[in-house]
Amino acid sequence: MIEVITGILALLAGGFALVAAVGVLRFPDVLTRMHASSKVASFAGALALLAAAVDIGHVSAVTRAIFAILFIFLTAPIGAHLLGRAAAWRSGLGRK
């Protein structure tokens, strides 16, 4: 049963990573590409960490996976915001 749950989580992570990659390739401008790469990729990373935690099964692995997921969810929006501001400033939209 653990192998099935791990497999489903890993397949979902791979699917979301694929969606993020297609979004980065297909979206027209920097801000929408940044949105695809930060939001969907962080969710894919969280699913991959959950798959690893379920597969390992130890409390320490689960705790580390939860802390890593929290770290990703806290830092990905900040990084995306800074990349968006840099892109807007470079294009001349952010200058006053």
Phi and psi restraints in degrees (value plus and minus 20) as a CYANA .aco file:
   2 ILE   PHI     -83.0   -43.0
   2 ILE   PSI     -58.3   -18.3
   3 GLU   PHI     -85.0   -45.0
   3 GLU   PSI     -55.6   -15.6
   4 VAL   PHI     -88.1   -48.1
   4 VAL   PSI     -65.0   -25.0
   5 ILE   PHI     -83.8   -43.8
   5 ILE   PSI     -63.0   -23.0
   6 THR   PHI     -81.8   -41.8
   6 THR   PSI     -63.6   -23.6
   7 GLY   PHI     -83.5   -43.5
   7 GLY   PSI     -61.8   -21.8
   8 ILE   PHI     -84.6   -44.6
   8 ILE   PSI     -65.0   -25.0
   9 LEU   PHI     -83.5   -43.5
   9 LEU   PSI     -60.0   -20.0
  10 ALA   PHI     -87.7   -47.7
  10 ALA   PSI     -60.2   -20.2
  11 LEU   PHI     -85.9   -45.9
  11 LEU   PSI     -59.6   -19.6
  12 LEU   PHI     -83.6   -43.6
  12 LEU   PSI     -60.6   -20.6
  13 ALA   PHI     -82.5   -42.5
  13 ALA   PSI     -64.8   -24.8
  14 GLY   PHI     -83.9   -43.9
  14 GLY   PSI     -58.9   -18.9
  15 GLY   PHI     -84.3   -44.3
  15 GLY   PSI     -63.8   -23.8
  16 PHE   PHI     -87.7   -47.7
  16 PHE   PSI     -55.5   -15.5
  17 ALA   PHI     -85.2   -45.2
  17 ALA   PSI     -58.4   -18.4
  18 LEU   PHI     -84.9   -44.9
  18 LEU   PSI     -62.2   -22.2
  19 VAL   PHI     -81.6   -41.6
  19 VAL   PSI     -60.6   -20.6
  20 ALA   PHI     -84.4   -44.4
  20 ALA   PSI     -61.4   -21.4
  21 ALA   PHI     -85.9   -45.9
  21 ALA   PSI     -61.7   -21.7
  22 VAL   PHI     -85.3   -45.3
  22 VAL   PSI     -58.3   -18.3
  23 GLY   PHI     -83.2   -43.2
  23 GLY   PSI     -60.7   -20.7
  24 VAL   PHI     -85.1   -45.1
  24 VAL   PSI     -57.1   -17.1
  25 LEU   PHI     -96.2   -56.2
  25 LEU   PSI     -54.4   -14.4
  26 ARG   PHI    -115.7   -75.7
  26 ARG   PSI     -47.4    -7.4
  27 PHE   PHI     -89.7   -49.7
  27 PHE   PSI     127.5   167.5
  28 PRO   PHI     -99.2   -59.2
  28 PRO   PSI     -53.4   -13.4
  29 ASP   PHI    -146.3  -106.3
  29 ASP   PSI     155.6   195.6
  30 VAL   PHI     -85.1   -45.1
  30 VAL   PSI     -61.0   -21.0
  31 LEU   PHI     -88.0   -48.0
  31 LEU   PSI     -59.8   -19.8
  32 THR   PHI     -93.5   -53.5
  32 THR   PSI     -52.9   -12.9
  33 ARG   PHI     -84.9   -44.9
  33 ARG   PSI     -60.8   -20.8
  34 MET   PHI     -83.8   -43.8
  34 MET   PSI     -58.5   -18.5
  35 HIS   PHI     -82.2   -42.2
  35 HIS   PSI     -65.8   -25.8
  36 ALA   PHI     -84.0   -44.0
  36 ALA   PSI     -62.1   -22.1
  37 SER   PHI     -92.2   -52.2
  37 SER   PSI     -54.5   -14.5
  38 SER   PHI    -104.2   -64.2
  38 SER   PSI     -65.9   -25.9
  39 LYS   PHI     -93.5   -53.5
  39 LYS   PSI     -73.7   -33.7
  40 VAL   PHI     -93.1   -53.1
  40 VAL   PSI     -58.4   -18.4
  41 ALA   PHI     -88.1   -48.1
  41 ALA   PSI     -55.0   -15.0
  42 SER   PHI     -88.0   -48.0
  42 SER   PSI     -55.2   -15.2
  43 PHE   PHI     -87.7   -47.7
  43 PHE   PSI     -58.4   -18.4
  44 ALA   PHI     -85.1   -45.1
  44 ALA   PSI     -60.4   -20.4
  45 GLY   PHI     -83.7   -43.7
  45 GLY   PSI     -58.2   -18.2
  46 ALA   PHI     -85.4   -45.4
  46 ALA   PSI     -60.7   -20.7
  47 LEU   PHI     -85.7   -45.7
  47 LEU   PSI     -58.8   -18.8
  48 ALA   PHI     -85.2   -45.2
  48 ALA   PSI     -60.4   -20.4
  49 LEU   PHI     -85.9   -45.9
  49 LEU   PSI     -58.6   -18.6
  50 LEU   PHI     -84.5   -44.5
  50 LEU   PSI     -59.3   -19.3
  51 ALA   PHI     -82.0   -42.0
  51 ALA   PSI     -62.7   -22.7
  52 ALA   PHI     -85.7   -45.7
  52 ALA   PSI     -60.5   -20.5
  53 ALA   PHI     -86.2   -46.2
  53 ALA   PSI     -60.1   -20.1
  54 VAL   PHI     -87.0   -47.0
  54 VAL   PSI     -59.2   -19.2
  55 ASP   PHI     -87.8   -47.8
  55 ASP   PSI     -62.1   -22.1
  56 ILE   PHI     -90.8   -50.8
  56 ILE   PSI     -69.2   -29.2
  57 GLY   PHI      63.9   103.9
  57 GLY   PSI     -26.0    14.0
  58 HIS   PHI    -104.5   -64.5
  58 HIS   PSI     133.3   173.3
  59 VAL   PHI     -82.8   -42.8
  59 VAL   PSI     -58.0   -18.0
  60 SER   PHI     -86.0   -46.0
  60 SER   PSI     -56.4   -16.4
  61 ALA   PHI     -88.4   -48.4
  61 ALA   PSI     -60.6   -20.6
  62 VAL   PHI     -85.9   -45.9
  62 VAL   PSI     -61.8   -21.8
  63 THR   PHI     -83.7   -43.7
  63 THR   PSI     -63.8   -23.8
  64 ARG   PHI     -85.4   -45.4
  64 ARG   PSI     -58.5   -18.5
  65 ALA   PHI     -85.0   -45.0
  65 ALA   PSI     -61.1   -21.1
  66 ILE   PHI     -84.7   -44.7
  66 ILE   PSI     -63.1   -23.1
  67 PHE   PHI     -84.7   -44.7
  67 PHE   PSI     -58.5   -18.5
  68 ALA   PHI     -86.6   -46.6
  68 ALA   PSI     -59.3   -19.3
  69 ILE   PHI     -85.0   -45.0
  69 ILE   PSI     -63.6   -23.6
  70 LEU   PHI     -80.7   -40.7
  70 LEU   PSI     -60.7   -20.7
  71 PHE   PHI     -83.2   -43.2
  71 PHE   PSI     -62.4   -22.4
  72 ILE   PHI     -84.3   -44.3
  72 ILE   PSI     -65.0   -25.0
  73 PHE   PHI     -88.6   -48.6
  73 PHE   PSI     -44.2    -4.2
  74 LEU   PHI    -104.3   -64.3
  74 LEU   PSI     -55.2   -15.2
  75 THR   PHI    -112.5   -72.5
  75 THR   PSI     -46.6    -6.6
  76 ALA   PHI     -83.5   -43.5
  76 ALA   PSI     -64.4   -24.4
  77 PRO   PHI     -86.2   -46.2
  77 PRO   PSI     -52.9   -12.9
  78 ILE   PHI     -88.4   -48.4
  78 ILE   PSI     -64.7   -24.7
  79 GLY   PHI     -83.4   -43.4
  79 GLY   PSI     -60.5   -20.5
  80 ALA   PHI     -85.1   -45.1
  80 ALA   PSI     -59.5   -19.5
  81 HIS   PHI     -83.1   -43.1
  81 HIS   PSI     -64.3   -24.3
  82 LEU   PHI     -86.8   -46.8
  82 LEU   PSI     -58.3   -18.3
  83 LEU   PHI     -85.1   -45.1
  83 LEU   PSI     -59.3   -19.3
  84 GLY   PHI     -84.9   -44.9
  84 GLY   PSI     -60.9   -20.9
  85 ARG   PHI     -85.5   -45.5
  85 ARG   PSI     -60.2   -20.2
  86 ALA   PHI     -85.2   -45.2
  86 ALA   PSI     -60.3   -20.3
  87 ALA   PHI     -86.6   -46.6
  87 ALA   PSI     -60.8   -20.8
  88 ALA   PHI     -86.8   -46.8
  88 ALA   PSI     -59.4   -19.4
  89 TRP   PHI     -87.2   -47.2
  89 TRP   PSI     -60.5   -20.5
  90 ARG   PHI     -87.1   -47.1
  90 ARG   PSI     -53.1   -13.1
  91 SER   PHI    -101.0   -61.0
  91 SER   PSI     -29.1    10.9
  92 GLY   PHI      77.7   117.7
  92 GLY   PSI     -20.8    19.2
  93 LEU   PHI     -98.2   -58.2
  93 LEU   PSI     -48.8    -8.8
  94 GLY   PHI    -109.7   -69.7
  94 GLY   PSI     -25.3    14.7
  95 ARG   PHI    -105.5   -65.5
  95 ARG   PSI     125.8   165.8
